[in-house]
Amino acid sequence: MKKLLLVLMFVFPMMAFAKATDSTQDAGRFQEGTHYEVVKGLPSFTKPTVTELFSIYCGGCYQWEKGPLTPLKTWLGQQNIEFKQAHMTFMGAYAKQATMALAMTQGTPRHNSVKQALFNRIHVERKGDWQNDKDFFQTMEKAGLKQSDFEANQNSLLVMKTVLDWNRYGEYVHAVPSFMVNNRYLINMGSLKSHDDLNALITYLTKLPVEEKK
């Protein structure tokens, strides 16, 4: 199992998200290897996209979900940048089941309820990890996902593809929460000091080439 360097304290002070900056002004400000890493091997997106890599077991991810993520998504929408999430499986006894539940409800009204129920179990109710399948599905059924539906859909091609796509991020990401731009640029969150820095870096990275040079 990969060693997880858990990012628990990386929550910027709440502040207004700034407007997109001129990427030419940031050409010398942001450096590969310091502020971001170039990722090779993932399929590129045709539309500018920011993907959050997270785990329901991660305290920092929970803080992002309840705080900075909302204004970030609003700002991304204003910039016509798509936002996605991918659940990582490298910690927790029920990480794979949680990933499956999130994958099969993605794009449905139940998705947010399932995600919040998973977060709440760990970070609000503080009951710790699930002890068995019965325990896990009690949480899921309260969120509207029945065990029978879970078992009927876990082997569907769409769910399996989603899980496979999410698992591929695990080859590049060893700490959460992490953010990747266009499946090409992995942001070094520790190099940033504010939301303004994050906005500026995202804006800059969306202007960089997506495809690998041949």
PLY file of the C-alpha trace (Angstrom):
ply
format ascii 1.0
element vertex 214
property float x
property float y
property float z
element edge 213
property int vertex1
property int vertex2
end_header
0.00 0.00 0.00
1.27 3.42 -0.86
2.36 5.65 1.94
-0.08 8.52 2.21
1.29 11.93 3.11
-1.96 13.31 4.42
-2.56 17.01 3.92
-4.62 17.88 6.97
-3.76 21.51 7.54
-3.78 22.93 4.01
-6.84 25.13 4.18
-6.34 28.68 2.97
-7.80 31.54 5.05
-11.23 32.28 3.62
-11.09 35.17 1.17
-12.80 36.20 -2.01
-11.64 34.33 -5.08
-9.98 36.76 -7.44
-10.72 37.19 -11.11
-8.60 35.30 -13.61
-5.21 36.88 -14.14
-3.30 37.44 -17.34
-1.30 34.23 -17.79
1.54 36.14 -19.47
2.20 37.93 -16.20
2.65 34.58 -14.46
5.04 33.05 -17.00
8.01 33.77 -14.76
6.14 33.49 -11.50
5.23 29.82 -11.63
7.88 27.18 -12.19
7.66 23.50 -13.07
9.06 21.44 -10.22
8.21 24.11 -7.66
4.60 25.07 -8.19
3.49 22.17 -10.37
4.59 18.89 -11.90
3.98 17.72 -15.44
2.07 14.43 -15.57
2.47 12.10 -18.52
0.24 9.20 -19.43
-3.27 10.40 -18.52
-5.86 11.11 -21.23
-6.19 14.84 -21.87
-9.42 16.82 -21.63
-10.77 18.80 -24.56
-12.13 21.46 -22.20
-10.13 23.23 -19.45
-10.70 21.10 -16.35
-9.62 21.05 -12.72
-9.83 17.70 -10.94
-9.71 17.39 -7.15
-8.20 14.14 -5.92
-9.62 13.44 -2.48
-10.40 10.81 0.13
-13.37 10.66 2.47
-10.89 9.62 5.18
-8.87 12.84 4.81
-9.49 15.63 7.31
-8.09 18.25 4.94
-10.41 17.05 2.18
-13.37 17.37 4.53
-12.34 20.95 5.39
-12.06 21.80 1.70
-15.46 20.24 1.00
-17.09 22.32 3.72
-15.24 25.56 3.00
-12.96 26.70 0.16
-14.28 24.24 -2.44
-17.60 26.08 -2.82
-16.13 29.46 -3.85
-13.50 27.67 -5.94
-16.17 25.87 -7.96
-18.07 29.12 -8.39
-14.95 30.85 -9.65
-14.11 27.97 -12.00
-17.60 28.16 -13.46
-17.15 31.87 -14.10
-13.93 31.08 -15.99
-15.65 28.33 -18.01
-13.38 25.74 -16.38
-14.98 22.38 -15.58
-14.61 20.88 -12.10
-14.34 17.16 -11.40
-13.57 15.00 -8.37
-11.91 11.60 -8.17
-11.84 9.50 -5.01
-8.53 7.92 -4.03
-8.33 4.44 -2.51
-4.92 4.45 -0.82
-6.19 4.64 2.75
-9.05 3.18 4.78
-10.49 -0.30 5.02
-13.60 0.67 3.03
-11.95 3.01 0.52
-12.73 0.72 -2.41
-16.39 0.44 -1.44
-16.59 4.22 -0.95
-15.03 4.75 -4.38
-17.53 2.36 -5.92
-20.48 4.11 -4.25
-19.30 7.51 -5.45
-18.64 6.23 -8.96
-22.05 4.63 -9.41
-23.94 7.68 -8.12
-21.89 10.22 -10.06
-24.17 12.47 -12.08
-27.24 11.46 -10.06
-29.15 13.30 -7.28
-27.83 10.73 -4.78
-24.16 11.53 -5.33
-23.83 14.45 -2.94
-25.86 12.66 -0.26
-23.59 9.62 -0.51
-20.44 11.74 -0.38
-21.63 13.73 2.62
-22.71 10.57 4.44
-19.25 9.07 3.95
-17.54 12.26 5.15
-19.91 12.58 8.12
-19.32 9.05 9.33
-15.58 9.74 9.67
-15.39 13.44 10.54
-18.70 14.37 12.20
-19.99 11.22 13.86
-16.37 10.12 14.46
-17.31 6.45 14.51
-14.13 5.42 12.77
-13.89 3.06 9.84
-16.71 0.68 9.00
-16.44 -2.65 10.77
-18.23 -4.79 8.19
-20.47 -4.62 5.12
-23.64 -4.35 7.20
-22.21 -1.32 8.96
-21.18 0.27 5.65
-24.50 -0.25 3.93
-26.39 1.19 6.88
-24.58 4.43 6.13
-25.27 4.12 2.41
-28.95 3.33 2.77
-29.46 6.44 4.90
-28.02 8.36 1.94
-30.37 6.67 -0.53
-28.10 3.95 -1.91
-29.45 0.49 -1.16
-27.18 -2.51 -0.90
-29.18 -4.24 -3.64
-28.60 -1.28 -6.00
-24.91 -1.21 -5.11
-24.49 -4.90 -5.87
-26.52 -4.67 -9.08
-24.45 -1.80 -10.48
-20.93 -2.43 -9.23
-19.99 -4.43 -12.32
-21.55 -2.12 -14.90
-19.17 -0.97 -17.63
-19.67 2.71 -16.80
-18.92 2.24 -13.10
-15.93 0.03 -13.78
-14.52 2.57 -16.25
-14.99 5.43 -13.76
-13.22 3.49 -11.00
-10.41 2.55 -13.38
-9.98 6.17 -14.44
-9.88 7.33 -10.80
-7.42 4.62 -9.83
-5.01 5.79 -12.51
-4.56 9.05 -10.58
-3.09 6.98 -7.76
0.02 6.46 -9.90
0.77 10.18 -9.64
-0.88 11.40 -6.44
0.40 10.45 -3.00
-1.25 13.16 -0.87
-4.74 14.58 -0.67
-6.35 16.94 -1.30
-4.55 17.46 -4.60
-5.60 19.34 -7.70
-4.75 18.51 -11.30
-5.29 20.78 -14.30
-6.26 19.24 -17.64
-4.98 15.83 -16.50
-1.55 17.23 -17.31
-0.40 19.52 -14.48
-0.39 18.47 -10.81
-0.41 21.48 -8.48
2.02 21.56 -5.56
-0.40 22.84 -2.94
2.36 23.48 -0.42
3.91 26.09 -2.72
0.85 28.37 -2.56
-0.05 30.89 0.12
-3.56 32.03 -0.77
-6.64 31.45 -2.89
-5.38 34.18 -5.20
-2.22 32.14 -5.81
-4.30 29.05 -6.58
-6.53 31.00 -9.01
-3.54 32.50 -10.78
-1.78 29.14 -11.08
-4.91 27.42 -12.42
-5.36 30.21 -14.96
-1.73 29.89 -16.02
-1.84 26.09 -16.31
-5.02 26.09 -18.42
-3.08 28.07 -21.03
-0.22 25.59 -21.26
-0.15 22.77 -23.85
-2.18 19.69 -22.98
-0.70 17.21 -25.41
2.80 15.79 -24.99
5.40 17.01 -27.47
6.24 14.46 -30.15
0 1
1 2
2 3
3 4
4 5
5 6
6 7
7 8
8 9
9 10
10 11
11 12
12 13
13 14
14 15
15 16
16 17
17 18
18 19
19 20
20 21
21 22
22 23
23 24
24 25
25 26
26 27
27 28
28 29
29 30
30 31
31 32
32 33
33 34
34 35
35 36
36 37
37 38
38 39
39 40
40 41
41 42
42 43
43 44
44 45
45 46
46 47
47 48
48 49
49 50
50 51
51 52
52 53
53 54
54 55
55 56
56 57
57 58
58 59
59 60
60 61
61 62
62 63
63 64
64 65
65 66
66 67
67 68
68 69
69 70
70 71
71 72
72 73
73 74
74 75
75 76
76 77
77 78
78 79
79 80
80 81
81 82
82 83
83 84
84 85
85 86
86 87
87 88
88 89
89 90
90 91
91 92
92 93
93 94
94 95
95 96
96 97
97 98
98 99
99 100
100 101
101 102
102 103
103 104
104 105
105 106
106 107
107 108
108 109
109 110
110 111
111 112
112 113
113 114
114 115
115 116
116 117
117 118
118 119
119 120
120 121
121 122
122 123
123 124
124 125
125 126
126 127
127 128
128 129
129 130
130 131
131 132
132 133
133 134
134 135
135 136
136 137
137 138
138 139
139 140
140 141
141 142
142 143
143 144
144 145
145 146
146 147
147 148
148 149
149 150
150 151
151 152
152 153
153 154
154 155
155 156
156 157
157 158
158 159
159 160
160 161
161 162
162 163
163 164
164 165
165 166
166 167
167 168
168 169
169 170
170 171
171 172
172 173
173 174
174 175
175 176
176 177
177 178
178 179
179 180
180 181
181 182
182 183
183 184
184 185
185 186
186 187
187 188
188 189
189 190
190 191
191 192
192 193
193 194
194 195
195 196
196 197
197 198
198 199
199 200
200 201
201 202
202 203
203 204
204 205
205 206
206 207
207 208
208 209
209 210
210 211
211 212
212 213
